[in-house]
Amino acid sequence: MRTAIKLDSALVEIAHIYAQATHRATPKQIEHWATLGRIAEQNPDLPYDFILGLLQARAQVKVGDASEYSFG
């Protein structure tokens, strides 16, 4: 579902800079930040790097790039 929303122009400008650096479209960068923020609010004890790793792992599974992990 697509919804038009009004955002502060300074936020959009900063998102545009980050988007270019990470090869995302500006709206996708804002979505990425929103996802990180939602996860961080729901799990305040998780460090940023751990949350980012979870998102990367989820993306790997989605494209079929995953294998079973063997402990020890």
C-alpha positions as CSV (number, residue, x, y, z in Angstrom):
1,M,0.0,0.0,0.0
2,R,1.4,3.4,-1.0
3,T,0.5,6.4,1.0
4,A,1.5,10.0,0.5
5,I,2.8,11.7,3.6
6,K,4.4,15.1,4.3
7,L,8.0,14.9,5.7
8,D,10.3,17.6,6.9
9,S,12.5,18.7,3.9
10,A,15.6,18.5,6.0
11,L,14.9,14.8,6.8
12,V,14.3,14.1,3.1
13,E,17.6,15.8,2.2
14,I,19.5,13.8,4.7
15,A,17.8,10.6,3.6
16,H,18.7,11.4,0.0
17,I,22.4,11.6,1.0
18,Y,22.3,8.3,2.8
19,A,20.3,6.8,0.0
20,Q,23.0,7.6,-2.5
21,A,25.7,6.2,-0.3
22,T,23.8,2.9,0.1
23,H,22.5,2.7,-3.4
24,R,18.9,3.0,-2.3
25,A,16.1,5.3,-3.5
26,T,15.3,8.1,-1.0
27,P,11.9,6.6,-0.1
28,K,13.5,3.2,0.5
29,Q,16.1,4.8,2.8
30,I,13.3,6.4,4.8
31,E,11.6,3.0,5.0
32,H,14.9,1.4,6.1
33,W,15.2,3.9,8.9
34,A,11.6,3.4,9.9
35,T,12.2,-0.4,10.1
36,L,15.3,0.0,12.2
37,G,13.5,2.4,14.5
38,R,10.5,0.1,14.9
39,I,12.7,-2.8,15.8
40,A,14.8,-0.7,18.1
41,E,11.7,0.5,20.0
42,Q,10.3,-3.0,20.3
43,N,13.7,-4.4,21.4
44,P,15.5,-1.6,23.3
45,D,18.3,-4.0,24.6
46,L,19.4,-5.0,21.1
47,P,22.5,-3.1,19.7
48,Y,22.2,-1.4,16.3
49,D,24.7,-3.9,14.7
50,F,22.7,-6.8,15.9
51,I,19.5,-5.4,14.4
52,L,21.2,-4.7,11.1
53,G,22.6,-8.2,11.1
54,L,19.1,-9.6,11.6
55,L,17.8,-7.6,8.6
56,Q,20.7,-8.7,6.5
57,A,20.1,-12.4,7.5
58,R,16.4,-12.0,6.7
59,A,17.2,-10.6,3.2
60,Q,19.6,-13.5,2.6
61,V,16.9,-16.1,3.5
62,K,14.4,-14.2,1.2
63,V,16.7,-14.6,-1.8
64,G,17.6,-18.2,-1.0
65,D,21.1,-17.6,0.2
66,A,21.0,-19.5,3.5
67,S,22.3,-22.7,4.9
68,E,21.8,-24.6,8.1
69,Y,24.2,-23.7,10.9
70,S,25.9,-26.5,12.8
71,F,26.9,-25.8,16.4
72,G,30.3,-26.9,17.6
